[in-house]
Amino acid sequence: MITVIETISAGGSVLPPMIIYKGQAHYKNWTALVKAGDKAFFAISDKGWTSRSIGLDYLTENFEPNTSEL
């Protein structure tokens, strides 16, 4: 189970996705297809869904830094 949070503004700006994997640990092969120039944020949770702490990480590490200039 994977959850992906995608954010696109009405003006067409696209933020890097946050990908949430189901599991207890992050495995290297999960991000094997991500290239050096790609931007994406990753998280893990027991059920593969978002939580309060993952949501806060998304807001502070992805949403705020990528929208403060808009």
SVG drawing of the C-alpha trace seen along z (x, -y; Angstrom):
<svg xmlns="http://www.w3.org/2000/svg" viewBox="-7 -35 29 38">
<polyline fill="none" stroke="black" stroke-width="0.4" points="0.0,0.0 1.3,-3.4 -0.2,-6.8 0.9,-9.8 0.2,-13.4 0.2,-15.6 -0.2,-19.3 -1.0,-21.4 -2.1,-25.0 -4.8,-26.7 -2.0,-28.6 -0.3,-25.3 2.6,-25.2 3.4,-21.7 5.0,-20.7 7.2,-17.6 5.1,-14.6 5.1,-13.0 5.1,-9.2 4.1,-7.2 5.0,-3.6 3.5,-0.9 6.2,0.6 8.4,0.3 11.5,-0.9 12.5,-2.6 14.1,-0.2 16.7,-1.4 15.0,0.3 11.8,-1.7 13.5,-4.8 15.8,-3.2 14.1,-4.9 14.4,-8.4 17.2,-10.2 19.6,-12.7 17.7,-15.8 14.2,-14.5 12.4,-16.0 10.2,-13.9 9.6,-13.4 9.2,-10.0 7.7,-8.7 6.7,-5.4 3.8,-4.4 2.4,-1.2 -0.7,-1.3 0.7,-3.2 -1.6,-6.2 -0.8,-9.7 -0.8,-10.7 -0.5,-13.9 3.2,-13.7 3.6,-12.9 1.1,-15.7 3.2,-18.1 6.4,-17.0 4.7,-17.5 3.6,-21.1 7.0,-22.1 9.4,-20.4 7.5,-20.5 4.5,-22.8 5.9,-25.8 9.3,-26.0 7.9,-25.5 5.0,-28.0 6.6,-30.8 7.8,-32.5 4.5,-32.3"/>
</svg>
